[in-house]
Amino acid sequence: MDGRPGRLAGKVALITGAASGIGRATALLFHAEGAQVAATDRNEAGLAELEGVADLRLAQDVTDEARWREVVDQVVAAFGKLDILVNSAGIALKGNIETATLDEFRRTEAVNVEGTFLGCREAIRVMKGRGGGSIVNLSSVAGIIGDAQSAAYCASKGAVRLLTKSAALHCAGYAIRLNSVHPSFADTPMVQELIASSKNPERVREGLSKAAPLGRMGRPEEVANAILYLASDESSFTTGIELMVDGGLTAQ
């Protein structure tokens, strides 16, 4: 935060994947900046920990098309509008082009791509008649550069990047802005699980820290700050971009 409270005062924000990691950090920051926050996740126990932060907490599987419409309609019923959507829900399954199974590939695309697509579509449905809004989609540096052991994840995050650009062009006339955020390795439960499941966790942690020129992994709060900028009116002339939060990784 930059010392200016209320950067989202009067805004209603829906955040998926809000029970942990970047989604949770975003919910906390948005609440601190004055937004009314609707938080969704499959992890209902994690959502319960957002009591006092999220004004509305809803269980959601982002691959469920019907549930998306229900969630967005519940947000509008509760607050009268929807100004911001943050598509943060996502999964990361390891596997190269030879070892990844079709089921793993399809599951990754369903959550990361189809979930984002459905969220954008439903948010646009209610935003376009109410003067616009901001949609922020979580992609990854893996949507910009390849990783040999993450075939499905790279494919999904690359798709999110260009889905965002396509929708940004389509929605320009509605005053709805869409942008993608591309973190590198951030110290989230997803990355911690990746490290813990490796054969040499300490070596993997060291490697992830050294991957960025800044010499460490990112923090969820640092990614949330980038999301805040794109969600706020400070970025009112910004749409269709990919914002790197990667410690210089993709500058190499």
C-alpha positions as CSV (number, residue, x, y, z in Angstrom):
1,M,0.0,0.0,0.0
2,D,1.2,3.5,-0.7
3,G,-0.3,5.3,2.3
4,R,-3.5,6.4,0.5
5,P,-6.4,4.6,2.1
6,G,-9.7,4.1,0.3
7,R,-8.4,3.5,-3.2
8,L,-11.3,1.2,-3.7
9,A,-13.9,3.1,-1.6
10,G,-17.4,2.5,-3.0
11,K,-16.3,-0.4,-5.1
12,V,-17.7,-4.0,-5.0
13,A,-15.1,-6.7,-5.8
14,L,-15.5,-10.4,-6.4
15,I,-12.4,-12.5,-5.8
16,T,-12.1,-16.2,-6.6
17,G,-9.5,-18.4,-5.0
18,A,-9.7,-16.1,-2.0
19,A,-9.1,-18.7,0.7
20,S,-5.3,-18.7,0.4
21,G,-2.3,-17.3,-1.4
22,I,-2.6,-14.4,-3.8
23,G,-6.4,-14.5,-3.6
24,R,-6.4,-14.2,0.1
25,A,-3.8,-11.4,0.1
26,T,-5.9,-9.5,-2.5
27,A,-9.1,-9.9,-0.4
28,L,-7.3,-8.5,2.7
29,L,-5.8,-5.6,0.7
30,F,-9.1,-4.7,-1.1
31,H,-10.9,-4.7,2.3
32,A,-8.3,-2.4,3.7
33,E,-8.7,-0.1,0.7
34,G,-12.4,0.3,1.2
35,A,-14.0,-2.2,-1.1
36,Q,-16.9,-4.4,-0.3
37,V,-15.5,-7.9,-0.9
38,A,-17.2,-11.0,-2.1
39,A,-14.8,-14.0,-1.7
40,T,-15.2,-17.4,-3.2
41,D,-13.3,-20.7,-3.1
42,R,-13.8,-24.4,-2.8
43,N,-12.1,-24.3,0.5
44,E,-14.9,-23.2,2.8
45,A,-12.7,-23.5,6.0
46,G,-10.3,-21.0,4.4
47,L,-13.2,-18.7,3.5
48,A,-14.4,-18.8,7.1
49,E,-11.1,-17.2,8.1
50,L,-12.0,-14.1,6.1
51,E,-14.8,-13.2,8.5
52,G,-14.6,-9.5,9.1
53,V,-12.8,-9.0,5.8
54,A,-15.2,-10.5,3.2
55,D,-18.7,-9.1,3.3
56,L,-19.9,-12.1,1.4
57,R,-18.3,-15.6,1.4
58,L,-19.5,-18.2,-1.1
59,A,-18.4,-21.7,-1.9
60,Q,-17.6,-22.0,-5.6
61,D,-16.1,-24.4,-8.1
62,V,-15.0,-22.1,-10.9
63,T,-15.5,-24.9,-13.5
64,D,-19.3,-25.0,-12.8
65,E,-21.0,-22.8,-15.3
66,A,-24.3,-22.6,-13.5
67,R,-22.6,-21.8,-10.2
68,W,-20.8,-18.8,-11.9
69,R,-24.2,-17.2,-12.8
70,E,-25.5,-17.9,-9.3
71,V,-22.5,-16.3,-7.6
72,V,-22.5,-13.1,-9.8
73,D,-26.2,-12.7,-9.3
74,Q,-25.8,-13.1,-5.5
75,V,-23.1,-10.4,-5.5
76,V,-25.4,-8.0,-7.4
77,A,-28.3,-8.9,-5.1
78,A,-26.2,-8.2,-2.0
79,F,-24.5,-5.0,-3.1
80,G,-26.4,-3.7,-6.1
81,K,-23.5,-3.9,-8.5
82,L,-20.2,-5.5,-9.4
83,D,-17.2,-3.2,-10.2
84,I,-14.2,-5.6,-10.0
85,L,-13.6,-9.2,-10.7
86,V,-10.3,-10.9,-9.8
87,N,-10.0,-14.4,-11.3
88,S,-7.4,-15.8,-8.9
89,A,-8.5,-19.4,-8.6
90,G,-6.0,-21.8,-10.3
91,I,-4.1,-25.0,-10.0
92,A,-0.7,-26.1,-11.0
93,L,0.0,-29.8,-11.9
94,K,3.6,-30.7,-12.8
95,G,4.2,-32.9,-15.9
96,N,6.1,-32.5,-19.2
97,I,4.6,-33.2,-22.6
98,E,5.5,-36.9,-22.2
99,T,4.5,-37.5,-18.6
100,A,1.4,-35.3,-18.2
101,T,-1.9,-37.3,-18.6
102,L,-4.8,-36.1,-20.6
103,D,-6.9,-36.0,-17.4
104,E,-4.4,-33.7,-15.8
105,F,-4.2,-31.5,-18.8
106,R,-8.0,-31.2,-19.0
107,R,-8.3,-30.5,-15.3
108,T,-5.8,-27.7,-15.5
109,E,-7.4,-26.1,-18.5
110,A,-10.9,-26.5,-16.9
111,V,-9.9,-24.6,-13.8
112,N,-7.4,-22.1,-15.2
113,V,-8.9,-21.3,-18.6
114,E,-12.5,-22.2,-18.5
115,G,-13.0,-20.8,-15.0
116,T,-11.5,-17.5,-16.1
117,F,-13.6,-17.5,-19.3
118,L,-16.8,-18.1,-17.3
119,G,-15.9,-15.5,-14.8
120,C,-15.2,-12.9,-17.4
121,R,-18.4,-13.6,-19.3
122,E,-20.6,-13.4,-16.2
123,A,-19.0,-10.3,-14.9
124,I,-19.3,-8.6,-18.3
125,R,-23.0,-9.5,-18.3
126,V,-23.7,-7.4,-15.3
127,M,-20.9,-4.7,-15.7
128,K,-21.8,-3.6,-19.2
129,G,-25.1,-2.1,-18.2
130,R,-23.7,-0.3,-15.2
131,G,-21.0,1.9,-16.6
132,G,-18.1,-0.5,-16.8
133,G,-15.7,-2.2,-14.5
134,S,-12.3,-3.8,-14.1
135,I,-11.4,-7.5,-14.5
136,V,-8.0,-8.8,-13.5
137,N,-7.0,-12.3,-14.6
138,L,-4.2,-14.2,-12.9
139,S,-1.8,-15.6,-15.4
140,S,1.9,-16.3,-14.7
141,V,5.3,-15.9,-16.1
142,A,4.6,-19.4,-17.4
143,G,2.1,-17.7,-19.7
144,I,5.0,-15.8,-21.3
145,I,8.0,-18.2,-21.2
146,G,8.0,-21.9,-21.2
147,D,8.8,-24.4,-18.4
148,A,9.8,-27.9,-19.6
149,Q,8.0,-29.6,-16.7
150,S,4.7,-27.7,-16.7
151,A,3.1,-28.4,-20.1
152,A,-0.5,-28.1,-19.0
153,Y,0.2,-25.1,-16.7
154,C,2.0,-23.2,-19.4
155,A,-0.7,-23.9,-21.9
156,S,-3.4,-22.7,-19.5
157,K,-1.6,-19.5,-18.5
158,G,-0.7,-18.6,-22.1
159,A,-4.4,-19.0,-22.9
160,V,-5.4,-16.7,-20.0
161,R,-3.0,-14.0,-21.4
162,L,-4.6,-13.9,-24.8
163,L,-8.1,-14.5,-23.6
164,T,-7.7,-11.3,-21.6
165,K,-6.5,-9.4,-24.6
166,S,-9.3,-10.6,-26.8
167,A,-11.9,-9.7,-24.2
168,A,-10.3,-6.3,-23.5
169,L,-10.7,-5.4,-27.2
170,H,-14.3,-6.6,-27.2
171,C,-15.2,-4.8,-24.0
172,A,-13.5,-1.4,-24.7
173,G,-16.8,0.0,-25.9
174,Y,-18.4,-1.0,-22.6
175,A,-15.7,0.8,-20.5
176,I,-14.8,-2.6,-19.0
177,R,-11.1,-3.0,-18.7
178,L,-9.4,-6.4,-18.6
179,N,-5.7,-7.0,-17.8
180,S,-3.6,-9.9,-16.7
181,V,-1.1,-10.2,-13.9
182,H,1.9,-12.5,-14.3
183,P,3.7,-13.5,-11.1
184,S,6.8,-15.6,-11.0
185,F,7.3,-17.9,-8.0
186,A,5.5,-16.4,-5.0
187,D,5.6,-17.8,-1.5
188,T,2.1,-19.3,-1.6
189,P,0.6,-22.6,-0.4
190,M,0.6,-23.8,-4.1
191,V,4.4,-23.1,-4.4
192,Q,5.1,-24.5,-0.9
193,E,3.3,-27.7,-1.9
194,L,5.4,-27.9,-5.1
195,I,8.6,-27.5,-3.0
196,A,7.5,-30.1,-0.4
197,S,6.6,-32.7,-3.0
198,S,10.1,-32.5,-4.7
199,K,12.9,-34.9,-4.0
200,N,15.1,-32.2,-2.6
201,P,12.9,-29.4,-1.2
202,E,15.8,-27.2,0.0
203,R,17.5,-27.3,-3.4
204,V,14.2,-26.5,-5.1
205,R,13.5,-23.6,-2.8
206,E,17.0,-22.2,-3.4
207,G,16.5,-22.6,-7.2
208,L,13.2,-20.8,-7.2
209,S,14.6,-18.0,-5.1
210,K,17.6,-17.6,-7.5
211,A,15.4,-17.7,-10.6
212,A,14.6,-14.0,-10.3
213,P,17.4,-11.4,-10.6
214,L,16.1,-9.9,-7.4
215,G,17.2,-13.1,-5.7
216,R,14.1,-14.2,-3.9
217,M,10.6,-15.4,-4.3
218,G,7.8,-12.9,-4.4
219,R,5.3,-12.3,-1.6
220,P,1.5,-12.7,-2.2
221,E,1.1,-9.1,-0.9
222,E,3.4,-7.8,-3.7
223,V,1.2,-9.5,-6.3
224,A,-1.9,-8.1,-4.6
225,N,-0.6,-4.6,-4.9
226,A,-0.3,-5.0,-8.7
227,I,-3.8,-6.3,-8.8
228,L,-5.0,-3.3,-6.7
229,Y,-3.5,-0.9,-9.3
230,L,-5.3,-2.6,-12.2
231,A,-8.6,-2.9,-10.2
232,S,-8.6,0.8,-9.2
233,D,-9.4,3.9,-11.2
234,E,-5.7,4.8,-11.2
235,S,-5.4,2.5,-14.2
236,S,-8.4,3.9,-16.0
237,F,-6.6,4.1,-19.4
238,T,-5.0,0.7,-19.0
239,T,-6.5,-2.4,-20.7
240,G,-5.3,-5.5,-22.4
241,I,-1.8,-5.5,-20.8
242,E,0.2,-8.1,-19.0
243,L,1.7,-6.9,-15.8
244,M,4.8,-8.8,-14.7
245,V,5.4,-9.2,-11.0
246,D,8.5,-11.5,-11.3
247,G,11.6,-9.9,-9.8
248,G,13.0,-9.4,-13.3
249,L,12.7,-13.0,-14.4
250,T,11.2,-12.2,-17.9
251,A,13.6,-9.3,-18.4
252,Q,16.5,-11.8,-18.9
